[in-house]
Amino acid sequence: MDPHKTGTFIAALRRGKNMTQEDLAGAVGVTDKAVSRWETGRGFPDISLLPALAAALDITVNELLAGEPIAAGEREKADSAVLDALKYMRGMGRKSVSALLIAAGAILLPIALFIIGVRGPLQWFLAAGGAALIAAGIALPRLPAFSFRTGGPSPAAARGVSIAAAVLALGLEISPWSAVLNFGRPGEDGGVVFIRSTFSSFSLIPIGYANFAPMMTGLLTVALLALAVAGIWRDGARSKGFLCGVLAAVSSLMPLVFSGPEYFGAVPACITGCLLAFLAAQALANR
């Protein structure tokens, strides 16, 4: 698939039908800016839009992907194969989102119940959220198939959710409770008493004690948020933002993995949950 070839093909067919970019956008359910990106080769239609776009231009999906007409005798067979491939890709996208949801719940649930050391409504809220994520991940592949144009969430809505999750993660990282350190001092009985202190992820104090992960997570969150916003206009930024999200989620768990639960807490757990929610929403938006 050549985006530039397909874009030129779309533009020629649209003009041949005396349609404006706004007319074609309205027929497919997108903005005229999206049509402009397709026609200039700066973007490619979402797979869920291909059947509607092909119908609006009176061509087959396979001709749309090829960027040129196909002999009439080969259209039906070729189109059937392409649509089967698209269905398979949608199924794989659902499985990817399902795996992310289950992973997020599997991390959040034990943290809420056994690690964060918080009691009361917050603990049970986080535990319920983890259980809900696991249940949603198990149920998603079994739900009836849906399309973005018939009641399912649109790519724009999913990207909005991902940006909201990234903003929430960044807000938590700026707060003075996102990085945890334990300082020891001599106790009255001659032993060592540990004092738990919290800091912002962007504070230099944790770095002075060789705890680099919070700062790294914060910087990656800034990067993924910028790329997620840029991804509204540039398709290439989306994959880079998703990669930053994966790195940020891994980095957010490093204090727990390498230093133990005493260097983790409710706010770091919520940051990890937000980053996993960002990844799930991005995966759904990029289907």
C-alpha positions in Angstrom: 0.0 0.0 0.0 1.5 3.3 -1.2 -0.2 6.3 0.7 0.8 8.7 -2.0 -0.6 6.5 -4.8 -3.8 5.8 -2.9 -4.1 9.5 -2.1 -3.8 10.6 -5.7 -6.4 7.9 -6.6 -8.8 9.2 -4.0 -8.4 12.8 -5.2 -9.0 11.9 -8.8 -12.1 9.8 -8.1 -13.5 12.5 -5.8 -13.1 15.2 -8.5 -14.5 12.8 -11.1 -17.7 12.6 -9.0 -17.8 16.4 -8.6 -17.4 16.1 -4.8 -15.6 18.5 -2.5 -13.4 17.3 0.3 -16.2 18.3 2.7 -18.7 16.2 0.7 -16.5 13.1 0.9 -15.7 13.7 4.5 -19.4 13.9 5.3 -20.1 10.6 3.5 -17.4 8.7 5.4 -17.9 10.4 8.8 -14.5 12.2 9.1 -13.3 15.8 8.8 -12.2 17.5 5.6 -8.7 17.7 7.1 -8.5 13.9 7.3 -9.5 13.7 3.6 -6.8 16.3 2.8 -4.2 14.2 4.6 -5.2 11.1 2.7 -5.1 12.8 -0.7 -1.6 14.3 -0.1 -0.2 11.0 1.2 0.4 12.3 4.7 -2.0 9.8 6.2 -4.0 6.7 5.4 -7.7 6.0 6.2 -8.4 3.9 9.3 -9.2 0.3 8.3 -12.7 0.7 9.8 -13.4 3.5 7.2 -12.2 1.6 4.1 -15.6 0.0 3.2 -17.5 3.3 3.6 -14.8 5.2 1.6 -14.8 2.7 -1.2 -18.6 2.8 -1.4 -18.6 6.6 -1.5 -16.1 6.5 -4.5 -17.9 3.5 -6.2 -14.8 1.3 -6.1 -13.8 -1.8 -4.2 -11.7 -1.9 -1.0 -9.0 -3.7 -2.9 -8.9 -1.0 -5.6 -8.7 1.6 -2.8 -5.7 -0.1 -1.2 -4.0 -0.7 -4.6 -4.5 2.9 -5.6 -5.7 1.9 -9.1 -8.6 0.2 -10.9 -8.8 -3.7 -11.0 -10.3 -5.8 -13.7 -14.0 -6.5 -13.1 -13.5 -10.3 -13.1 -11.0 -10.1 -10.3 -12.8 -7.6 -8.0 -15.1 -9.9 -6.0 -12.5 -12.5 -5.1 -9.9 -9.8 -4.3 -12.3 -7.8 -2.2 -13.3 -10.8 -0.2 -9.7 -11.6 0.6 -9.0 -8.0 1.7 -12.1 -7.8 3.9 -11.2 -11.1 5.6 -7.7 -9.7 6.3 -9.3 -6.6 7.7 -11.5 -8.6 10.0 -8.5 -10.6 11.2 -6.6 -7.3 11.9 -9.6 -6.0 13.9 -9.6 -9.2 15.9 -5.9 -8.9 16.7 -6.5 -5.3 17.8 -9.2 -6.4 20.2 -6.8 -9.1 21.6 -4.1 -6.6 22.1 -6.4 -4.2 24.0 -7.6 -7.2 26.0 -4.1 -8.2 27.0 -3.3 -4.6 28.1 -6.5 -4.4 30.2 -5.7 -7.7 31.9 -2.1 -6.7 32.5 -3.2 -3.4 34.0 -5.6 -5.1 36.3 -3.2 -7.8 37.3 -0.7 -5.1 38.4 -3.2 -2.8 40.1 -5.2 -5.4 42.0 -2.3 -7.0 44.1 -0.7 -3.5 44.6 -4.0 -2.2 46.0 -4.6 -5.3 48.3 -1.1 -6.2 49.5 1.5 -3.5 48.7 0.5 0.1 48.9 -0.2 0.0 52.6 -3.3 2.2 52.3 -6.5 1.2 54.1 -9.9 2.6 53.7 -12.0 3.7 50.6 -8.9 4.4 48.4 -7.6 0.9 48.8 -10.9 -0.7 47.9 -11.5 1.7 45.0 -8.1 0.8 43.5 -8.8 -2.9 44.1 -12.2 -2.6 42.4 -10.6 -0.8 39.5 -8.1 -3.6 39.1 -10.8 -6.3 39.1 -12.8 -4.3 36.6 -9.9 -4.0 34.2 -9.3 -7.8 34.4 -13.0 -8.5 33.8 -13.1 -6.1 30.9 -10.0 -7.6 29.3 -11.5 -11.1 29.6 -14.9 -10.0 28.2 -13.6 -7.8 25.3 -12.7 -10.6 22.8 -16.1 -12.3 23.5 -18.2 -9.1 22.8 -20.0 -8.8 19.4 -17.8 -7.0 16.8 -18.5 -3.3 16.5 -17.3 -0.6 14.1 -16.4 3.0 14.9 -19.2 4.3 12.8 -22.0 2.2 14.3 -22.0 3.0 18.0 -18.4 2.1 19.0 -15.9 4.7 20.2 -14.3 6.7 17.4 -10.6 6.9 17.0 -10.8 10.6 18.0 -12.7 9.7 21.2 -10.1 7.0 22.0 -7.3 9.5 21.5 -9.1 11.9 23.7 -9.2 9.3 26.5 -5.5 8.5 26.0 -4.6 12.2 26.3 -6.7 12.6 29.4 -4.9 9.6 30.9 -1.6 11.1 30.1 -2.5 14.4 31.6 -3.7 12.7 34.8 -0.5 10.7 35.0 1.6 13.9 34.6 -0.5 15.7 37.2 0.2 12.9 39.7 3.9 13.0 38.8 4.1 16.7 39.5 2.4 16.2 42.9 4.7 15.8 45.9 3.7 12.1 46.5 4.9 10.4 43.3 8.4 9.5 44.4 9.1 7.6 47.7 12.3 7.5 49.7 13.0 5.9 53.1 15.6 7.6 55.4 17.1 5.8 58.3 18.1 7.4 61.6 19.2 5.9 64.9 16.4 4.9 67.2 16.2 5.2 71.0 16.7 1.5 71.4 19.9 1.6 69.3 18.3 0.3 66.2 17.4 2.1 62.9 14.2 3.9 62.4 13.1 4.5 58.9 11.2 7.7 58.0 9.1 7.6 54.8 9.3 10.8 52.7 7.6 11.6 49.4 8.6 13.9 46.6 7.6 15.0 43.1 8.9 12.9 40.2 10.6 16.0 39.0 12.5 16.7 42.2 16.2 16.2 42.2 16.3 14.7 45.7 15.4 11.2 44.7 18.1 11.3 41.9 20.6 12.2 44.6 19.8 8.9 46.3 20.1 7.0 43.0 16.4 6.7 42.5 16.2 7.8 38.8 13.0 6.0 37.8 10.4 8.7 38.9 12.2 11.5 36.9 12.6 9.1 33.9 8.9 8.3 34.1 8.0 12.0 34.3 10.1 12.9 31.3 8.7 10.0 29.3 5.2 11.1 30.2 5.8 14.6 28.9 7.2 13.1 25.7 4.2 10.7 25.2 1.7 13.5 25.9 3.4 15.8 23.3 3.4 12.9 20.8 -0.2 12.0 21.6 -1.3 15.6 20.8 0.8 15.7 17.7 -0.7 12.4 16.6 -4.0 14.1 16.1 -2.5 15.7 13.0 0.5 13.4 12.2 0.1 9.6 12.0 3.8 9.0 12.5 3.7 10.5 16.0 1.3 7.9 17.2 3.6 4.9 17.1 6.4 7.0 18.8 3.9 8.0 21.5 2.9 4.4 22.1 6.5 3.4 22.4 7.1 6.2 25.0 4.0 5.0 26.8 5.5 1.4 27.1 8.8 2.8 28.3 7.1 5.1 30.9 4.9 2.2 32.2 8.0 0.0 32.6 9.9 2.8 34.2 7.1 3.6 36.7 7.4 0.0 38.1 11.2 0.1 38.5 11.1 1.3 42.2 8.7 -1.6 43.0 10.8 -4.2 41.2 14.3 -3.1 42.2 13.8 -1.5 45.6 10.7 -3.2 47.0 7.2 -2.2 48.0 8.4 0.3 50.6 9.5 2.5 47.7 6.1 2.3 46.1 2.7 3.7 47.1 -0.8 4.6 46.1 0.2 7.6 43.9 2.9 5.6 42.0 0.3 2.8 41.5 -2.2 5.3 40.1 0.5 6.6 37.7 1.2 3.1 36.4 -2.6 2.6 36.0 -2.9 5.9 34.0 0.0 4.9 31.7 -1.6 1.5 31.1 -4.9 3.2 30.4 -3.1 5.5 27.9 -1.6 2.4 26.1 -5.0 0.7 25.9 -6.7 3.8 24.5 -3.9 4.4 22.0 -4.2 0.8 20.9 -7.9 1.2 20.4 -7.5 4.5 18.5 -4.9 3.0 16.2 -6.9 0.0 15.2 
